[in-house]
Amino acid sequence: MKLWPRSLIARILLLELGAIVVVAVVLPMLLTWFLRTEARRVQHRNLTHQARAIAANLRIAGNRPVLHLPHDLARIYASPYDGRAFVIVDGGAQVVAASPDLEQVPWHHAPRGDRSASFRAGAFVGISLPVRAAGQPLWVIVTQDQAVPGAILDDVMHAFVRRFDPVLIAVLLLLPVINSLLIARLVFAVRAASHRAETIGAQTLEVRLEERGLPLEVVPLARATNDLLARLQASFRNQAEFVANVAHELRTPLAAHRLELDAVADPALRGRLRDSADRLAHVVAQLQDLATLEAVTRDRFVAFDAGELARSIVAEQAPSIFAGGQTIALDAPDAPVMIRGDRVLAGLALANLISNAGRHTPAGTHVRVELDADGTIAVRDDGPGIAASDPEQALQRYWRADHRRSDGAGLGLSIVRRIMEVHRGTLAVASRPGEGACFTLCFPLAGSGSTSRS
């Protein structure tokens, strides 16, 4: 069981609670450490200052040291309220001068060396300051009873607050920074899922959004999107299967119908019926092509020679072009032009363009197929051109320029464009009335890092 929740709100709350727990545990420890450190520092400073002030008031009278404290300093040691006391001793541990209640002060524990030294005895802390008076060594010993801190507490607290405030402010400022980093990390996960969703198309419906790493609140959306993709994928597959089945079922009665047409005695009627049967057969062929196209995936793509493909398709389409009274030629480089894609679909696109040129141009039109080294294949004709204000309209599904002459359902060019979308290539059209038309297929070259070109 994972302790780290997937919910964005739960993560933020858990982080806040964790921060509060950490602060609740660490803050008292820091307070105690700061307080003790500051208390010792202030005590040492104040005791040293007091010992020096007392030493500065030593006087020599008859070769003996005598202490004359000023009134304000004497008043500090006159009362035991603050727990302060002092004593001045000589080298023989004889008291030279002292404050009241000396017997309660453990001055005997004070070190008497050549340097100032601090000491601790029970609840007392003190400082031993060596001085010389009348040629003899003396020690000024000042103590503080920590059980009766008195006025020193204010000094300690003020000094402590000045040192602790920056730490407290830093901790408080750190919490929103941590929250921002956490939220940014979760937002990045959502953005990654969004970028993945943008790559899903009709040919990549098998891709699914990764639920791992997403906040719990976003997971239902990702799961619903994956379910939608699964339904779309099943719908596309069923549609393609249905179209393929319908086309397959129509082929047999159409073949029988064409055979029966030979028994029609009237030549004119037989010709009209045969034209209708040919148009219906062409529509069935386009439906089969469309079903094949929607089912293709890019894992079938391979590298192949566009020149060899163009030669085979031109040779395949030449008889029907010549039968219509047109001519056809191929202009391709001798060196191989390697492109990447599905060879069957690429051949279908080129065949559709050549067949389209043959069906929609009059006798005497010349059709020319041109292959360039950059992977583009152009199909040009010198016919009447496209009867549309915008040649791009001819690429729309079900558009037909001439219902009387068209034997299809307006699917041919839209199928070609769909094939180029699958290949991440482009289909361009250029035409002017009376100057012919040019359709250009632009395939990605094999081994190129580009996935599409314009």
N, C-alpha and C positions, 0 to 999 in steps of 0.2 A: 504494500500500500504506500503510495507516494504522499509525503507530508506536504509537498509544495502544491497549493491549489492551482487550478487552471483558470479560475475566475479572476478577472482584472480587479474587480472591487475587493474580492477576498484577499488577493495578493497585497493590495495597498493597505488594507486593514491589518493584515498579518505583519506587514513590515512596520506599520506604525506601532502596533502592540510590541513587537520585538524591540523597536527603538525605545519605547517607554520602559520596558523591562531592563534593557541595558542601562539606560540612564538611571533607573531606580536603584540598580545594583552598584553601578560604577560611581554615580554621583556622591553617595555617602562616603565611599572610600576616598574619593578625591577630596571631598570636604575635610575628612579627618586628617588626611595627609597634609593638605594645605594648611589646615588650622594648626596642627602640631609644628609643622615647619616654620610657619609665620610666628607662632608663639615663642618658639625657641630663638628665632632670629631677633624678635623685638625684645625679648627678655635679655638676651645677651647684650644687645645694643644699649638698652636702658641701664642695666646693671653696670656695664663698663663706664657709661657716662656718669652715673652716680658715684662710682668708686673714684673716678678722676676728679669729680667735683669735691668730694671729701678730701682727697689727697691735696688738692690745691689750697685747702684751708688749714693745713698743718703749719704750726708756727714753732719756733725754737725759743724756749724759756729756760735759762740756766742749764744749757746743754741737754735739755730734755724736750722732746716733742710735745706740743700742746695743741689740741684741736679747738678751733673757734669757728663754729658753723654759723653762717648768716641765718637770719630769722626764718626766711622761707624754706631753706633746706632743713633746718632743725625741726620745723613744723611737720615735715613729711615723716620723720622718724619718731615724732613724739607720741603718735597713736599707732596701735597695732592693727588698725582697720585695714590698711592696704597690705599687711603681712610683710612689710619691708623692715629690714634691720641691717646694722653694720657693726663691725668691730675692727679695731686696729691693734695688731699684735706685733711684738718684736721678735727677735731671733730666739728668745727663750720662751716663746709662747705666752709672754706676759701681756695682759691687756693694757694698752695705752689709752684707748678711748673706745666707747661703745654706746649703742642706742639702748633705750629701756628694754626690759624683758630679754636680756641677753642670754639668760639661762635656757630659754626655749629655742635658741638658734644653734644648729649643729655646726658651729664654725670650726670645730676641731677636725672635721673631715676635709676642710679646705686645703688644697695643695699649697705649699709655700716654696715656690721655685723662682727661677730668674725671669720668668715670663708670665704674662697674664694668662690665667687658666680658668675655665669654667668647671663646675662640679655639680653633683646632684646627691642629695642625702634625704631619702624618704620623700616627703612632699615639698622639700626645699630645693631650690636651685640657687646657685650663687656664682660669684666671680671673685677671684683672688688676684689683686693687682699689687705687684712689688714696687715699693718706693724706697728712697733713702732720705733720712732726716737726721741732722746732727752727726753724720758719718756712720750711722747704724742702719741696718736693713729693717724695714717695716713692711707689713702687708695689710693693705686695706681690703677687708673681706665684706662684701655686700651680698645679702641673701634676699630671696623672695619666697614667701609661703604660697605655693600654688593653690592651696585650699582656700585662700582668701585673696583672690586676684585683684579685687578692688579696681582702681583706675586703669590698671594695665589692660584690662579686658577690652576697653574701648579702643585702645591703640591696636590691639591684636585684630579686632573685628574690622576696623577700618582698613588696615593693611591687607587683611584677607580678602575683603570685598574687592578691593582694587585689583588683586591678582586673579580672583576667581571669575569676575564678570566677563572677561574676554573668552574664557573657556566655555562658560554657559552660552554666550551668544554664538560661538562657533558651533556648539552642539545643536542649537536651535536652527541655525542656518543650514546645517548639514542634512536635516530631515527633508526639506523640500528638494534639495539636490538629489538625494537618493530616490525620492518619489519620481522626479523627472526622468532619471535614468531608467527606472523600472518601466514607466509608462512608455518611454521612447523605445525600449527594447520590444515591448509588446506591439507597439504601433508598427515597428519594422516587420514583425511577423505578419501582421495584417496586410501591409503593403506588399510583402513577398507573395502572399496568397493572391492579391489583386493582380500583380504582374503575371503570375502563372495563369490566372483566369483570362487575361488578355490574349494569351497565346493559343487559347482553345478556339478552334474553328470547325467547319464542316468535316474536314479531313483529319482532325485530331480530337474527335469526341471521346476517344478512349482515355484521354488525360483526365486526371482527377485532382482536386485540391487537397493538399496535405493538411490533415487536421492536427497533426502533432505540432506543438509549439504555439498554437493559437489560443487566445483567451477563451474561457468556457462560454462567455456570452456570444462569441463569434462562431463557435463550433456548429450550432444549429444552422446558421446561414450557409457555412461551408458544406455541411451534410446535405442540406436541401439542394444546393447547387450541384453537388455530385449526383444526387438522385435525379435531378432534372437532366443532367448530361446523359445519364444511363437511359432515361426514357427517350431522349432525343436520338441517341444512338440506335436504340431498338426501333424507333419510328423510321429513321433513315434506312435501316436494314430491311424493315418490312416493306417500305415503299419501293426500294430497289428490287426486292424479290417479287413484289406484285407486278411492277412494270415489266420485269423480265418474263414473268409467267404469262402476262397478257400478250406480250409481243410474240412469245413462242407459240401460244395457242392460236394467234392470228395467222401465222405463217402458213400453216397447213391448208386452211380453207382458202386463203388467197392464192396459193399455188393451184388448187383445184379449180378455183374460179377462173384463173387465167387460161387453163386448159379448156374449159367450157366455152370461153369466148371465141375459140376457133370455129365453133359450130354456128355462130351468128352469121346469117347470110348477108345482111346489109353491111357493106364495108364502112360506111360513115359511122353507123352505130357501133360497129365492132371497134373502130378506132377510138371513139369517145370512151367506150367502156374500158378499153385497154389503158388509155391515159389515166382514167380514174383508178384502175387497179395499180398502175405504176406509182401514182401519188400515194395511195394507201400503203403500198409496200415500202416506199421511202420513209413514210412516217413510222412504220413499224421498226425499220432499221434504226431510225434516230432514237426511238424509245429504248431499243436495246443498247445503243451506244450510251444513252443517258444513264441507264441502270448500271452499266459497267463503270461509268465514270464516278458515280456517287459511292461505289463500293471500294474504290482503289485507296490504297494507303501508301505513304511515302517510303515505307520500308521495302517496297518493290522497285524503287528507283535504282538504276544502274547507269554506268557511263557507256555511251555508244556513239558511233560515227553518224553525224547528221547528214553528211554527203551520201553515204550508202543508203540511209533512210530516204532521202529525197529522190535518189535515182530509182529505188524500188517503187515508191508511191507514184512518181511520174509515169513509169512504165505501166503500172497497174491502171492508171486513170487515162492514159493516152487513147485507148480504143474508144471510150465513150466520148472523149473530146473530139476525136476525128469524126466520129459518127454524127456529131452535131454540126459539122462543117467548120469547126475552129481548128487552130493549130496550137501546139504546145512545145516549149523548149525549156531546157534546164541549164543554168549557169552556176557552176559550183567549182570551188578550187580543187586542185589535184590532191593537196595534203588533207589528211583527215581533220575534221572539225568535231572534237569530242564534246558532247553535251551530256548533261545528267538528267534522267527522268525515266518515265515509263515509255518504252519504245512503241508499244501498241497504241497508247493514247496519243503520243506525238505523231505517229503515222495517221491516226484517225483525224487529228486536227488538220494536218496538211491535206489529207484526202478530201475533207469537207470543204476546204477553201478552193481546191482545184475543181471539185464537183460543182460548187456554188458558182464559180466563174463560168463553167460550161453551161449551166442551166439558165443563167441570167444575162448572157451575152448572145448577140445574133451570130449567124454564120459569117465566116470571114474574120472573126475576132482572133487575135493572137494572145495566147496566155503564156506568160514567162515566169518561171520559178527561179529565184535568185538566192543563193546561199552565201553568206559572208563568213569570214573567219571568226567574227565575234559571237557566232551562234544564232544570228538572225536569219530567218527564212521568209522571203517576201514573195507573194503571189500577185503578179501584175497582169492587167488586161487592158486593151485599148478599146473597150466597149463603150456603151453610153454612160457609164458611171452609175452611182446610187441615186435613186429618185427620192432624196430626203434633204431637208434643209441642213440637217446635222448628220454627217455620216456615222457618228457614234450610235444613232438610233438603230442602225442595222444590227448592232450587237445585242439588242434587247431581245429577250425570249418572246416568241410569238409574233415578232414584227415581220411583215412581208411587204415588199415594195409593189408587187404586182400579183394580185390574187388570181388573175387569169393564167399567168404563166407559171406560177409557183406550184410545184408538186409536193411541197412539204408543209409543215405546220409552223414554220418560223423558228425551228429549234436549232438549225445547223450552226449558225454563227454564235449563238449563245452557248452551245456545247463547246465550241472551240475556245471561247473566252473562259469557260469553266475549267477546261483542260489546262489553260495557261495559269489560272489561279492555283490549281493543284500543284503545278510545277513552280509556283512563285515566279512566274515569268509574266510577260505582257502580250497583249494583242492590240495592235494599232491599226487604224483604218484611215485612208486618205482617198478622197474622190472629188472630182469636179464634173458637173454635167457635161457630157460629150467628150471627156478626156480620159475615161476609164477609171478604174479603181485599183487600189493597192492595199492588200492586207499583209501585215508584218507580224510574224511570230518571233518573240525574243526569248530564247531558252537560256537558263544559266549554264555556263561552261562547266565541264567536269573539272573538279579540283580547285575551282575558284572559291574564295571565302565569301563571296556575295551570294545572297539568296534570292535577290530580285534586282531587276534593272528597269529603268524607265526609258 
